[in-house]
Amino acid sequence: MAPIRLTVSALALAAAALPAAAQSRQEIRVVGSSTVFPYSQAVAEQFANATGAPSPIVESTGTGGGFQAFCEGIGEQYADITGASRAIEAGEFELCAQNGVTDITEALIGYDGLSLVISRESETDWDLTLAEVYLALGAQVPVDGEWVDNPYQRWSEINPALPDLPILVYGPPPTSGTRDAFVELAMQAGCEELPFVQEGGFDGDWVEENCSRMRTDGPFVEAGENDNLIVQRLQADPNAMGIFGYSFLYENQDTLKDVRIGGVEATLETIGSFEYPISRPLFIYIKNAHRGVIPNMEEFIAEYVSEDALGPDGYLPERGLVSLGDEERAAMQEAVTSGATMEAPAE
């Protein structure tokens, strides 16, 4: 798909139409990923404290819900920025375009690991392969050479070396970018490791079609977009696991610990090097038609991509974000500062 850009006259019309409506809103509005939420919230607090401006309103809507809100249109009733734990998809970009949101800046702000987490009260030193993760959580699995509904209820049924404990994993709903990333990086990758798939010669299309559904019979529980609720459930049940972004593990290391994946712990170093197998990029998307119109938006964006926020010693890495390399970060900062318009993603 060719990039879609506003003409000069269209931009002028959009800018002229927005200010009158925008006067009633003084706060910047940020929506999107529950994983990006604590970073956006931290920037909002820092920005408000430093400038005295109204603190931006930050909502955790999930990545999919964030794009839905962001792409609804231009005007004070619509979101200015959305956080995402995956890149915008072609269909979402097209929805934006249909609603006049055609001048968007995409910013890769850093990296995150999807952590499988358990309470520090757990007596088990957990270490799972991605194949074992898939067999615990996939809607269908191979049993005796047949592809059937998942019968496993206990970890020991998957591997006798694993604890004889019920499988109970709390995770995000389908609207979450964390769910999307977990399906791609853990479920599909784990399915590909199964001898049934390897020896059967099934290709990537088969894996995507058959290995992307989470089971719905009890061992996997959708816990909503509020990752703090998952933290609370894990703290209450030492045998339950949870799935969320590394930042929540980082912030709750006193009560939670990660499940090693293939012997690799989730750390800033292993996520940044992608040695940890469930690692992913994090983004924010900026509605450029709102710049210079929504009060303080330019200044907030500058704070978000500043070295104080995103640099290796910044306050977002202190909260678990894995920083970009120096050159990559500088290029991103220049693109955001200049309001570079992203091109349409590939279909």
C-alpha positions in Angstrom: 0.0 0.0 0.0 1.3 3.4 -0.9 1.8 5.9 1.9 -1.2 8.2 2.6 -0.4 11.8 3.3 -2.5 14.9 3.7 -2.1 17.6 1.2 -1.2 21.1 2.4 -4.7 22.3 1.9 -6.1 19.3 3.8 -3.8 19.9 6.6 -4.8 23.5 6.8 -8.5 22.6 6.9 -7.8 20.0 9.7 -5.8 22.5 11.7 -8.4 25.2 11.2 -11.2 23.0 12.2 -9.5 21.6 15.4 -8.7 24.7 17.5 -12.2 25.8 18.1 -13.3 22.4 19.4 -10.0 21.8 21.2 -10.3 24.8 23.5 -12.5 22.9 26.0 -9.8 20.2 26.6 -6.6 21.2 28.4 -5.2 17.8 29.2 -3.4 15.6 26.7 -5.1 12.2 26.3 -3.0 9.0 26.0 -4.5 5.6 25.4 -3.3 2.1 24.6 -1.2 -0.8 25.7 -1.3 -1.9 29.4 2.4 -2.6 29.1 3.2 0.9 27.8 0.7 2.4 30.3 3.2 2.7 33.3 5.8 4.4 31.1 3.3 6.9 29.7 2.0 7.5 33.3 5.6 8.1 34.5 6.2 10.6 31.7 2.9 12.3 32.5 3.8 12.7 36.2 7.3 14.0 35.3 5.9 16.4 32.8 3.3 17.8 35.1 5.7 18.2 38.0 8.3 19.9 35.9 6.0 22.3 34.0 3.0 22.8 36.2 0.8 22.0 33.3 -2.3 19.7 33.7 -1.2 16.1 34.0 -2.0 14.1 30.8 -4.9 11.6 31.1 -3.4 8.2 30.6 -5.8 5.2 30.0 -5.0 1.5 29.8 -7.2 0.3 27.0 -5.0 -2.4 25.5 -3.2 -2.1 22.2 -6.2 -2.9 20.0 -8.5 -0.7 22.0 -5.9 2.1 21.8 -5.7 2.0 18.1 -9.5 1.9 17.9 -9.7 5.1 20.0 -6.8 6.8 18.3 -8.1 6.2 14.8 -11.6 7.5 15.4 -10.9 10.9 14.2 -9.3 14.4 14.6 -10.6 16.7 17.3 -10.6 17.3 21.0 -12.9 14.3 21.6 -10.3 11.9 20.2 -7.0 10.6 21.7 -3.7 12.3 20.9 -1.3 9.5 21.5 -1.6 5.7 21.8 0.9 3.2 23.2 1.3 -0.1 21.6 3.1 -3.4 22.3 3.2 -4.2 18.6 3.4 -2.2 15.4 0.2 -0.8 13.9 -1.5 -3.2 11.5 -2.5 -2.4 7.9 -6.2 -2.6 8.8 -5.8 -0.3 11.8 -3.8 2.2 9.6 -6.6 2.1 7.0 -9.2 2.8 9.7 -7.2 5.8 10.7 -7.1 7.0 7.1 -10.8 6.5 6.6 -11.4 8.8 9.6 -9.0 11.5 8.5 -6.1 10.5 10.8 -3.4 10.3 8.1 -0.4 12.2 9.5 1.0 9.8 12.2 4.4 9.6 13.7 5.5 6.1 14.8 8.1 5.9 17.6 9.8 2.7 18.8 10.6 3.7 22.4 12.3 0.5 23.6 12.0 -3.2 24.2 10.1 -5.4 26.6 10.0 -9.0 27.6 6.8 -10.9 28.1 7.3 -12.6 31.4 5.7 -15.7 32.7 5.7 -14.9 36.4 5.0 -16.7 39.7 4.9 -15.7 43.4 8.2 -15.8 45.3 6.3 -18.0 47.8 6.3 -20.8 45.2 8.5 -23.7 46.3 9.3 -24.6 42.6 12.3 -23.4 40.7 10.4 -23.1 37.4 12.1 -23.6 34.0 9.9 -24.3 31.0 10.5 -24.8 27.3 8.2 -22.9 24.9 6.8 -26.3 23.8 5.7 -27.0 27.4 4.2 -23.5 27.6 2.2 -24.3 24.4 1.1 -27.7 25.7 -0.2 -26.1 28.9 -2.1 -23.2 27.2 -2.9 -24.2 23.6 -6.6 -24.9 22.7 -5.5 -28.0 20.8 -2.5 -30.2 21.2 -1.1 -33.5 19.9 -2.0 -36.6 21.9 -1.1 -40.1 20.6 -0.6 -38.7 17.1 -3.9 -36.9 16.9 -4.6 -33.1 17.1 -7.2 -32.8 19.8 -8.7 -30.5 22.4 -6.2 -29.9 25.2 -6.7 -32.6 27.9 -3.9 -31.5 30.2 -4.9 -30.2 33.7 -1.6 -30.7 35.6 1.9 -29.7 34.7 3.1 -33.3 35.4 0.9 -34.6 32.7 2.9 -32.6 30.2 6.3 -33.6 31.6 6.7 -36.0 34.6 9.7 -33.9 35.7 7.4 -30.9 36.2 5.5 -30.4 39.5 2.3 -32.3 40.1 0.3 -29.0 40.3 -2.8 -27.7 38.5 -2.2 -25.6 35.5 -3.5 -22.1 36.3 -2.2 -19.1 34.2 -3.7 -15.6 34.3 -3.2 -13.6 31.1 -4.4 -10.8 28.9 -7.6 -10.7 26.7 -7.6 -10.8 22.9 -7.7 -6.9 22.7 -4.3 -6.7 24.3 -1.1 -6.3 22.4 0.5 -8.4 25.1 -1.8 -11.3 24.1 -0.9 -10.8 20.4 2.8 -10.9 21.1 2.5 -13.9 23.5 0.6 -15.8 20.8 3.2 -15.1 18.2 6.4 -15.3 20.3 5.5 -18.1 22.7 2.5 -20.1 21.5 3.3 -20.3 17.8 7.1 -20.7 18.5 6.3 -23.4 21.1 4.0 -25.2 18.7 6.8 -25.2 16.1 9.0 -27.1 18.6 6.6 -30.0 18.9 7.7 -33.3 17.3 4.2 -33.7 15.9 4.6 -30.4 14.0 8.2 -30.9 12.9 7.8 -34.5 11.8 4.5 -33.8 10.2 6.0 -31.2 7.9 3.5 -28.5 8.9 4.4 -25.1 7.6 4.0 -21.6 9.2 0.5 -21.1 7.8 -0.6 -24.3 9.5 1.0 -23.2 12.8 -0.6 -19.8 12.6 -4.1 -21.3 11.9 -3.9 -24.1 14.4 -1.7 -22.9 17.3 -2.9 -19.4 17.9 -5.9 -20.1 20.2 -5.6 -20.1 24.0 -7.6 -22.8 25.7 -10.9 -21.7 27.3 -11.6 -24.7 29.6 -10.2 -23.2 32.8 -6.4 -23.5 33.1 -5.9 -20.2 31.2 -7.9 -17.3 32.7 -8.4 -14.0 30.9 -7.7 -11.4 33.6 -8.5 -8.2 31.7 -6.3 -5.2 30.8 -5.3 -4.3 34.4 -2.0 -6.1 35.0 -2.0 -5.1 38.6 -5.0 -7.5 39.2 -2.8 -10.3 37.9 -0.1 -9.3 40.3 -2.6 -9.4 43.2 -3.8 -12.9 42.2 -0.3 -14.3 42.0 0.5 -12.8 45.4 -2.6 -14.6 46.7 -1.9 -18.0 45.1 1.8 -19.3 45.1 1.0 -21.9 42.4 -0.7 -19.7 39.8 1.3 -18.0 37.0 0.7 -14.8 35.2 1.6 -13.3 31.8 2.5 -9.6 31.5 5.2 -7.2 30.4 8.6 -7.2 32.2 8.0 -3.8 33.8 5.4 -5.3 36.1 7.8 -8.0 37.2 10.5 -5.4 37.6 8.3 -3.3 39.8 7.2 -6.3 42.0 10.4 -8.2 42.4 9.9 -8.3 46.1 6.9 -10.6 45.8 7.2 -12.1 42.3 9.8 -14.0 40.2 10.0 -15.0 36.6 9.7 -18.5 35.2 12.9 -19.2 33.2 12.2 -20.0 29.5 14.7 -22.5 28.1 17.0 -21.8 31.0 17.1 -18.0 30.3 15.9 -15.5 32.9 14.0 -12.3 31.9 16.5 -9.5 32.6 17.2 -6.1 31.0 20.3 -7.7 29.4 18.6 -10.8 28.0 15.6 -8.9 26.7 17.9 -6.2 25.0 19.9 -9.0 23.3 16.8 -11.0 22.4 18.4 -14.0 24.2 15.2 -14.2 26.2 12.9 -15.7 23.6 9.7 -13.7 24.4 11.0 -10.2 23.7 9.2 -7.5 21.7 9.4 -3.8 20.7 7.2 -1.1 22.3 5.8 1.9 20.5 3.9 5.2 20.8 1.9 6.7 17.9 1.4 10.5 17.7 -1.5 12.2 16.0 0.4 15.1 14.3 -2.8 17.1 13.5 -3.1 17.7 17.3 0.4 19.1 17.7 0.4 22.8 18.4 -3.4 22.6 19.0 -3.9 20.5 22.1 -2.1 22.6 24.8 1.4 21.4 25.8 1.4 18.5 23.5 4.7 19.3 21.8 6.3 19.7 25.2 4.9 16.4 26.5 6.2 14.6 23.4 9.6 16.2 23.8 9.7 14.9 27.4 8.6 11.4 26.3 11.5 10.9 23.9 14.1 12.8 25.9 17.3 11.3 27.2 16.1 11.9 30.7 13.2 9.5 29.9 14.5 7.0 27.4 18.3 7.1 27.8 20.1 4.1 29.4 20.1 6.0 32.7 16.7 7.5 32.2 13.7 7.1 34.5 11.8 4.7 32.1 14.7 2.1 32.1 14.6 2.5 35.9 11.0 1.1 35.6 12.0 -1.8 33.4 12.1 -0.5 29.8 15.0 -1.8 27.8 16.6 1.2 26.0 17.4 1.4 22.3 21.0 1.6 21.2 22.4 5.1 20.9 22.1 5.5 17.1 18.7 3.9 17.0 17.4 6.1 19.8 18.9 9.3 18.2 17.2 8.5 14.9 13.9 7.9 16.6 14.2 11.2 18.6 14.9 13.1 15.4 11.8 11.5 13.6 9.5 12.4 16.6 10.8 15.9 17.0 10.4 16.7 13.3 7.0 15.0 13.1 8.0 12.5 10.5 4.9 10.9 8.9 5.0 7.1 8.9 4.3 5.1 5.7 1.5 2.6 5.6 2.4 -0.8 6.9 2.6 -3.8 4.5 -0.5 -5.8 4.2 
